[in-house]
Amino acid sequence: MGITSKPVVFAVLAAVVILIGTTVTVFIPLFMPSTQPVSAYIKPYTAVEQEGRDIYMREGCNNCHTQTVRPLRTEVLRYGEYSKPEEFAYDRPFLWGSRRTGPDLNRVGGKYPDSWHYKHLDSPQSMFEKSNMPPYGWLAKNRLDTQYSFKKTSTLGYGYSENDVQQQIAQYRGTVTDERYPSKESRNNVTPTELRKEITEMDALIAYLQKLGRDVKKMEATK
Ligand code: HEC
């Protein structure tokens, strides 16, 4: 009498085998560090960059811009080093995107000074006549809402204390409101007087754009 004539035993054994298979192929890799590549160079977003990222999502920038450089010669020549898995360790959700109405932004950090972004976000057409990117000048007229910044960074597990978050916000406010801020003139051109001493939504969005791909550039530089 083979096992095939004992349906109950057969079913139990089959279930055990499938369970072992599932554990080995799904649950073990889930907790294996090698499937979650980390790099000491890739740092989580600061509270202000995270707020900027949320604005990027709110405005749907990802409907026109991808954030992934594919390992193709033409892309690497145009945008720079192709995207690596560990770069996205802190991206929840991912903003890889699928439409390229505009250029890829995964390497845009450090490509232009902040002043360029103030001008461009305010009026893309003033820089590229035929650009179909909508103007976002009003972002500079909105004060950045930071009341949930700490909650966001702790939910995402960045490991900042409430104090760290306050410090990051104060530090960025210090940077953009400093008399010696190199992009002061362009910032003042788009920011109403009463908000010049505050962080606006545009400031946060630019902080986020400047972070894109910067850690990777550091990683490449040390190779
Ligand atoms: C309707 C599509 C569209 C939307 C929505 C859009 N963009 Fe663009 N974007 C473009 C196009 C087209 C270009 C290229 C021409 C130009 O620079 O204006 C561009 C260029 C850019 C550049 C310059 C990239 C480079 O490497 O030169 C940045 C930065 C940028 N967009 C950021 C944003 C952000 C931030 C948002 C959301 C607030 C956004 N875009 C929304 C279409 C779009």
Residues whose N, C-alpha, C, O or C-beta is under 5 A from the ligand:
A	BS01	HEC	E59 G60 C61 C64 T101 G102 P103 D104 P124 F128 S131 N132 M133 P134 Y136
